[in-house]
């Protein structure tokens, strides 16, 4: 059990140190605009970190994937009145070492029309976002106040956004730590 906890804790640390040395920090900044996945968290202003279970919890609290009992696949798609759309695919599985998950999200805000100084018109996609997430979580039994278990987890994310057809491109590595 100690070996599993140690190896689980070392993965994000090694990843963070690698990214810190390879990527220049502080040169690009941005705000991930990926939308909420499910109606209940959106209705609660996304204050849903300790309630959501399964692969739905990857975006809110990675420790929530410890509720997976067998392989779990989740698909989500929505298209709004203004031609923007969002889609998500998640897969989670329980292994002897812990719980692993993978998630892909895509958001497009639709087309806009640009007119240059010469009067030429062209339509471009205003915004495209992609997020790739890998998750790991595990349970520690009888850790605090004789509760049944405490779940912990982490996400490592790659976020990429393109604004107005190549005028603004940003990529970021993000990570989340969670505890339930």
PASEBA-1860 file (N, C-alpha, C; in nm, 3 decimals):
! residues 180
1> XXXXXXXX> 0.081/-0.119/0.000/0.000/0.000/0.000/0.086/0.126/0.000 ~ 0.194/0.126/0.079/0.284/0.241/0.083/0.346/0.263/-0.054 ~ 0.383/0.155/-0.123/0.443/0.166/-0.255/0.345/0.230/-0.353 ~ 0.218/0.193/-0.348/0.116/0.250/-0.435/0.098/0.398/-0.409 ~ 0.092/0.438/-0.283/0.076/0.580/-0.248/0.198/0.658/-0.294 ~ 0.318/0.604/-0.270/0.440/0.673/-0.309/0.448/0.690/-0.460 ~ 0.421/0.581/-0.536/0.429/0.590/-0.682/0.321/0.682/-0.736 ~ 0.201/0.681/-0.675/0.094/0.770/-0.718/0.127/0.915/-0.693
9> XXXXXXXX> 0.197/0.945/-0.587/0.234/1.083/-0.555/0.352/1.130/-0.639 ~ 0.437/1.040/-0.682/0.555/1.078/-0.759/0.522/1.115/-0.903 ~ 0.418/1.058/-0.960/0.386/1.084/-1.100/0.360/1.232/-1.126 ~ 0.270/1.299/-1.051/0.250/1.442/-1.079/0.372/1.527/-1.046 ~ 0.449/1.488/-0.945/0.569/1.563/-0.910/0.671/1.558/-1.023 ~ 0.695/1.441/-1.077/0.789/1.426/-1.188/0.739/1.502/-1.310 ~ 0.608/1.491/-1.338/0.551/1.561/-1.451/0.568/1.712/-1.435 ~ 0.539/1.766/-1.316/0.551/1.909/-1.292/0.695/1.955/-1.310
17> XXXXXXXX> 0.791/1.880/-1.258/0.931/1.918/-1.272/0.975/1.914/-1.417 ~ 0.927/1.815/-1.494/0.960/1.805/-1.636/0.905/1.925/-1.712 ~ 0.778/1.957/-1.690/0.715/2.068/-1.760/0.782/2.199/-1.725 ~ 0.820/2.215/-1.599/0.885/2.338/-1.554/1.016/2.360/-1.628 ~ 1.091/2.254/-1.653/1.221/2.268/-1.720/1.208/2.282/-1.871 ~ 1.106/2.222/-1.932/1.094/2.222/-2.076/1.019/2.343/-2.129 ~ 0.913/2.383/-2.062/0.829/2.492/-2.110/0.864/2.622/-2.038 ~ 0.872/2.733/-2.112/0.896/2.860/-2.045/0.772/2.901/-1.967
25> XXXXXXXX> 0.789/2.935/-1.841/0.676/2.973/-1.757/0.655/3.122/-1.762 ~ 0.531/3.165/-1.756/0.499/3.305/-1.749/0.495/3.379/-1.881 ~ 0.515/3.309/-1.994/0.512/3.378/-2.122/0.372/3.382/-2.182 ~ 0.290/3.284/-2.152/0.156/3.277/-2.208/0.058/3.257/-2.094 ~ -0.050/3.329/-2.098/-0.152/3.309/-1.997/-0.287/3.305/-2.065 ~ -0.379/3.238/-2.002/-0.512/3.228/-2.060/-0.606/3.167/-1.959 ~ -0.733/3.173/-1.988/-0.833/3.117/-1.900/-0.906/3.007/-1.974 ~ -0.899/2.883/-1.926/-0.970/2.775/-1.996/-1.120/2.801/-1.996
33> XXXXXXXX> -1.180/2.797/-2.114/-1.321/2.827/-2.126/-1.405/2.702/-2.148 ~ -1.352/2.585/-2.119/-1.430/2.463/-2.132/-1.552/2.473/-2.041 ~ -1.666/2.438/-2.095/-1.792/2.453/-2.024/-1.815/2.336/-1.928 ~ -1.913/2.352/-1.841/-1.953/2.245/-1.752/-2.013/2.129/-1.830 ~ -2.002/2.008/-1.773/-2.041/1.888/-1.846/-2.186/1.849/-1.821 ~ -2.233/1.852/-1.700/-2.365/1.800/-1.665/-2.455/1.911/-1.610 ~ -2.585/1.889/-1.616/-2.682/1.990/-1.575/-2.678/2.017/-1.425 ~ -2.666/1.912/-1.342/-2.668/1.932/-1.197/-2.553/2.021/-1.148
41> XXXXXXXX> -2.428/1.997/-1.188/-2.321/2.087/-1.143/-2.339/2.230/-1.194 ~ -2.386/2.246/-1.318/-2.405/2.380/-1.371/-2.514/2.452/-1.291 ~ -2.619/2.380/-1.256/-2.728/2.437/-1.178/-2.686/2.477/-1.038 ~ -2.579/2.418/-0.987/-2.529/2.452/-0.854/-2.407/2.544/-0.863 ~ -2.395/2.616/-0.976/-2.282/2.707/-1.000/-2.149/2.633/-0.991 ~ -2.150/2.508/-1.030/-2.034/2.418/-1.032/-1.972/2.398/-0.895 ~ -2.048/2.420/-0.788/-2.003/2.392/-0.651/-2.043/2.248/-0.619 ~ -1.979/2.155/-0.685/-2.023/2.016/-0.686/-1.910/1.920/-0.656
49> XXXXXXXX> -1.802/1.967/-0.600/-1.679/1.888/-0.592/-1.691/1.761/-0.508 ~ -1.771/1.760/-0.402/-1.776/1.642/-0.317/-1.897/1.554/-0.345 ~ -1.985/1.594/-0.436/-2.106/1.518/-0.461/-2.098/1.429/-0.584 ~ -2.027/1.471/-0.685/-2.024/1.400/-0.812/-1.938/1.275/-0.802 ~ -1.983/1.168/-0.865/-1.911/1.041/-0.864/-1.893/0.990/-1.006 ~ -1.797/0.902/-1.024/-1.773/0.842/-1.155/-1.692/0.934/-1.244 ~ -1.699/0.909/-1.373/-1.619/0.987/-1.466/-1.667/1.131/-1.480 ~ -1.789/1.161/-1.437/-1.836/1.299/-1.436/-1.752/1.387/-1.344
57> XXXXXXXX> -1.689/1.327/-1.245/-1.615/1.404/-1.146/-1.477/1.448/-1.193 ~ -1.431/1.402/-1.306/-1.295/1.435/-1.352/-1.276/1.585/-1.362 ~ -1.375/1.657/-1.410/-1.361/1.801/-1.426/-1.369/1.876/-1.294 ~ -1.432/1.817/-1.191/-1.455/1.887/-1.066/-1.364/1.841/-0.953 ~ -1.351/1.710/-0.934/-1.267/1.655/-0.828/-1.222/1.515/-0.869 ~ -1.095/1.498/-0.901/-1.048/1.368/-0.952/-1.063/1.254/-0.852 ~ -1.077/1.281/-0.724/-1.095/1.175/-0.625/-1.229/1.104/-0.643 ~ -1.324/1.166/-0.712/-1.455/1.107/-0.732/-1.458/0.985/-0.821
65> XXXXXXXX> -1.351/0.960/-0.897/-1.352/0.842/-0.985/-1.333/0.712/-0.905 ~ -1.309/0.722/-0.775/-1.296/0.600/-0.695/-1.431/0.530/-0.676 ~ -1.538/0.590/-0.723/-1.669/0.524/-0.714/-1.695/0.432/-0.833 ~ -1.603/0.426/-0.929/-1.619/0.337/-1.044/-1.609/0.192/-0.997 ~ -1.708/0.113/-1.032/-1.707/-0.029/-0.994/-1.662/-0.119/-1.108 ~ -1.682/-0.075/-1.230/-1.634/-0.147/-1.348/-1.604/-0.043/-1.455 ~ -1.567/-0.084/-1.574/-1.537/0.014/-1.680/-1.653/0.110/-1.699 ~ -1.621/0.237/-1.716/-1.725/0.338/-1.733/-1.690/0.427/-1.850
73> XXXXXXXX> -1.788/0.447/-1.939/-1.772/0.536/-2.054/-1.883/0.640/-2.047 ~ -1.849/0.766/-2.072/-1.945/0.874/-2.064/-1.931/0.962/-2.188 ~ -2.041/0.987/-2.256/-2.044/1.075/-2.373/-2.136/1.193/-2.343 ~ -2.098/1.309/-2.392/-2.182/1.427/-2.372/-2.171/1.514/-2.497 ~ -2.282/1.570/-2.540/-2.283/1.662/-2.654/-2.395/1.762/-2.635 ~ -2.367/1.888/-2.661/-2.472/1.989/-2.659/-2.444/2.095/-2.765 ~ -2.552/2.141/-2.827/-2.542/2.248/-2.926/-2.645/2.354/-2.887 ~ -2.602/2.479/-2.884/-2.692/2.585/-2.840/-2.753/2.659/-2.958
81> XXXXXXXX> -2.837/2.751/-2.924/-2.906/2.834/-3.023/-2.809/2.917/-3.106 ~ -2.696/2.954/-3.051/-2.600/3.041/-3.119/-2.492/2.962/-3.194 ~ -2.517/2.837/-3.225/-2.426/2.751/-3.302/-2.295/2.721/-3.232 ~ -2.288/2.738/-3.103/-2.171/2.688/-3.033/-2.205/2.548/-2.982 ~ -2.103/2.463/-2.974/-2.128/2.328/-2.927/-2.013/2.276/-2.843 ~ -2.047/2.180/-2.763/-1.955/2.121/-2.666/-1.972/1.970/-2.670 ~ -1.860/1.899/-2.667/-1.868/1.753/-2.660/-1.758/1.701/-2.566 ~ -1.787/1.586/-2.508/-1.695/1.527/-2.411/-1.705/1.375/-2.419
89> XXXXXXXX> -1.591/1.308/-2.408/-1.585/1.163/-2.401/-1.493/1.128/-2.285 ~ -1.540/1.040/-2.196/-1.460/0.999/-2.080/-1.459/0.847/-2.071 ~ -1.347/0.795/-2.023/-1.336/0.651/-1.997/-1.264/0.632/-1.865 ~ -1.316/0.546/-1.780/-1.253/0.517/-1.652/-1.252/0.369/-1.624 ~ -1.150/0.325/-1.552/-1.136/0.184/-1.521/-1.067/0.166/-1.387 ~ -1.108/0.063/-1.317/-1.045/0.028/-1.190/-0.936/-0.076/-1.216 ~ -0.818/-0.051/-1.160/-0.705/-0.143/-1.167/-0.665/-0.178/-1.024 ~ -0.584/-0.282/-1.005/-0.539/-0.313/-0.869/-0.460/-0.199/-0.804
97> XXXXXXXX> -0.392/-0.117/-0.884/-0.311/-0.007/-0.831/-0.395/0.116/-0.799 ~ -0.517/0.123/-0.850/-0.601/0.240/-0.829/-0.700/0.256/-0.943 ~ -0.749/0.376/-0.960/-0.849/0.408/-1.060/-0.787/0.502/-1.163 ~ -0.802/0.471/-1.290/-0.746/0.553/-1.396/-0.858/0.602/-1.487 ~ -0.843/0.722/-1.538/-0.942/0.778/-1.628/-0.878/0.862/-1.735 ~ -0.951/0.878/-1.845/-0.906/0.959/-1.957/-1.027/1.037/-2.008 ~ -1.008/1.163/-2.040/-1.117/1.248/-2.082/-1.072/1.340/-2.195 ~ -1.157/1.357/-2.295/-1.133/1.451/-2.405/-1.253/1.543/-2.414
105> XXXXXXXX> -1.229/1.674/-2.417/-1.337/1.773/-2.431/-1.308/1.862/-2.550 ~ -1.415/1.903/-2.616/-1.403/1.994/-2.730/-1.513/2.099/-2.720 ~ -1.478/2.224/-2.745/-1.574/2.332/-2.747/-1.548/2.419/-2.869 ~ -1.653/2.457/-2.941/-1.643/2.550/-3.052/-1.751/2.656/-3.036 ~ -1.714/2.782/-3.049/-1.812/2.890/-3.030/-1.881/2.930/-3.159 ~ -1.854/2.860/-3.268/-1.920/2.891/-3.395/-1.842/2.988/-3.480 ~ -1.901/3.022/-3.594/-1.835/3.108/-3.691/-1.869/3.255/-3.670 ~ -1.773/3.340/-3.706/-1.796/3.483/-3.712/-1.749/3.532/-3.848
113> XXXXXXXX> -1.796/3.647/-3.889/-1.757/3.702/-4.019/-1.659/3.817/-3.997 ~ -1.544/3.808/-4.063/-1.442/3.913/-4.056/-1.438/3.989/-4.188 ~ -1.424/4.121/-4.181/-1.413/4.205/-4.300/-1.285/4.286/-4.286 ~ -1.194/4.272/-4.382/-1.069/4.347/-4.375/-1.086/4.487/-4.432 ~ -0.979/4.566/-4.438/-0.985/4.706/-4.483/-1.022/4.719/-4.630 ~ -0.996/4.614/-4.708/-1.029/4.617/-4.851/-1.173/4.572/-4.878 ~ -1.246/4.536/-4.774/-1.384/4.492/-4.790/-1.399/4.343/-4.814 ~ -1.290/4.269/-4.806/-1.298/4.124/-4.824/-1.360/4.060/-4.701
121> XXXXXXXX> -1.453/3.970/-4.723/-1.521/3.902/-4.613/-1.476/3.756/-4.607 ~ -1.466/3.707/-4.485/-1.441/3.564/-4.467/-1.496/3.521/-4.333 ~ -1.539/3.396/-4.329/-1.592/3.341/-4.205/-1.484/3.255/-4.140 ~ -1.471/3.273/-4.009/-1.373/3.196/-3.932/-1.440/3.147/-3.804 ~ -1.383/3.044/-3.745/-1.433/2.996/-3.617/-1.378/3.087/-3.509 ~ -1.467/3.140/-3.426/-1.427/3.238/-3.326/-1.338/3.176/-3.218 ~ -1.370/3.056/-3.174/-1.292/2.992/-3.068/-1.307/2.841/-3.076 ~ -1.194/2.772/-3.060/-1.193/2.626/-3.049/-1.108/2.590/-2.929
129> XXXXXXXX> -1.162/2.506/-2.841/-1.089/2.460/-2.723/-1.085/2.309/-2.722 ~ -0.970/2.255/-2.683/-0.953/2.112/-2.661/-0.893/2.093/-2.522 ~ -0.937/1.991/-2.452/-0.874/1.956/-2.325/-0.862/1.804/-2.317 ~ -0.740/1.757/-2.291/-0.712/1.616/-2.272/-0.673/1.596/-2.126 ~ -0.740/1.505/-2.059/-0.718/1.486/-1.915/-0.687/1.340/-1.887 ~ -0.586/1.317/-1.805/-0.555/1.184/-1.753/-0.568/1.192/-1.602 ~ -0.637/1.092/-1.544/-0.666/1.096/-1.401/-0.619/0.969/-1.332 ~ -0.580/0.985/-1.205/-0.549/0.871/-1.118/-0.610/0.902/-0.982
137> XXXXXXXX> -0.671/0.800/-0.922/-0.726/0.817/-0.787/-0.714/0.685/-0.711 ~ -0.721/0.693/-0.580/-0.712/0.574/-0.496/-0.783/0.602/-0.364 ~ -0.801/0.497/-0.285/-0.866/0.508/-0.155/-0.767/0.470/-0.047 ~ -0.776/0.538/0.064/-0.699/0.503/0.183/-0.799/0.474/0.293 ~ -0.798/0.352/0.346/-0.896/0.310/0.444/-0.859/0.356/0.585 ~ -0.959/0.391/0.663/-0.945/0.427/0.805/-0.837/0.532/0.826 ~ -0.841/0.636/0.748/-0.736/0.737/0.756/-0.770/0.848/0.858 ~ -0.893/0.898/0.852/-0.930/1.012/0.937/-1.060/0.979/1.010
145> XXXXXXXX> -1.062/0.998/1.140/-1.182/0.986/1.223/-1.257/0.855/1.203 ~ -1.190/0.747/1.182/-1.250/0.615/1.163/-1.357/0.612/1.054 ~ -1.342/0.694/0.953/-1.435/0.687/0.840/-1.402/0.563/0.758 ~ -1.493/0.524/0.671/-1.470/0.405/0.590/-1.346/0.421/0.502 ~ -1.339/0.532/0.431/-1.221/0.557/0.348/-1.215/0.705/0.312 ~ -1.098/0.746/0.271/-1.077/0.879/0.216/-1.020/0.859/0.076 ~ -1.080/0.924/-0.021/-1.033/0.913/-0.159/-0.945/1.032/-0.192 ~ -0.839/1.006/-0.269/-0.753/1.114/-0.317/-0.727/1.090/-0.464
153> XXXXXXXX> -0.701/1.195/-0.538/-0.676/1.180/-0.680/-0.610/1.302/-0.739 ~ -0.563/1.288/-0.863/-0.505/1.401/-0.934/-0.533/1.388/-1.083 ~ -0.537/1.500/-1.149/-0.552/1.511/-1.295/-0.429/1.579/-1.351 ~ -0.391/1.541/-1.469/-0.294/1.614/-1.549/-0.366/1.646/-1.679 ~ -0.369/1.775/-1.716/-0.447/1.820/-1.831/-0.359/1.894/-1.931 ~ -0.392/1.876/-2.057/-0.335/1.958/-2.164/-0.451/2.036/-2.222 ~ -0.443/2.168/-2.215/-0.549/2.254/-2.267/-0.494/2.332/-2.384 ~ -0.571/2.336/-2.494/-0.528/2.409/-2.614/-0.648/2.489/-2.664
161> XXXXXXXX> -0.626/2.616/-2.692/-0.733/2.701/-2.745/-0.681/2.782/-2.863 ~ -0.769/2.804/-2.959/-0.740/2.887/-3.075/-0.850/2.992/-3.084 ~ -0.811/3.119/-3.085/-0.907/3.229/-3.095/-0.901/3.291/-3.234 ~ -1.013/3.313/-3.292/-1.031/3.379/-3.422/-0.932/3.325/-3.525 ~ -0.941/3.196/-3.549/-0.870/3.131/-3.661/-0.721/3.167/-3.667 ~ -0.646/3.125/-3.569/-0.501/3.137/-3.564/-0.447/3.270/-3.511 ~ -0.533/3.365/-3.473/-0.482/3.492/-3.422/-0.435/3.480/-3.278 ~ -0.494/3.395/-3.203/-0.454/3.376/-3.064/-0.452/3.228/-3.032
169> XXXXXXXX> -0.335/3.172/-3.012/-0.320/3.029/-2.982/-0.253/3.017/-2.847 ~ -0.310/2.931/-2.762/-0.253/2.910/-2.630/-0.261/2.762/-2.596 ~ -0.156/2.710/-2.537/-0.156/2.574/-2.482/-0.105/2.580/-2.340 ~ -0.165/2.500/-2.253/-0.126/2.500/-2.112/-0.129/2.359/-2.058 ~ -0.046/2.335/-1.960/-0.054/2.214/-1.879/-0.116/2.254/-1.745 ~ -0.216/2.179/-1.703/-0.286/2.207/-1.579/-0.286/2.081/-1.494 ~ -0.301/2.096/-1.364/-0.319/1.979/-1.280/-0.415/2.011/-1.167 ~ -0.486/1.909/-1.123/-0.581/1.920/-1.013/-0.546/1.817/-0.909
177> XXXX> -0.563/1.850/-0.784/-0.554/1.754/-0.675/-0.687/1.752/-0.605 ~ -0.734/1.633/-0.568/-0.865/1.623/-0.505/-0.867/1.529/-0.388 ~ -0.958/1.554/-0.295/-0.973/1.472/-0.175/-1.121/1.468/-0.140 ~ -1.171/1.348/-0.113/-1.308/1.331/-0.066/-1.303/1.243/0.058
END
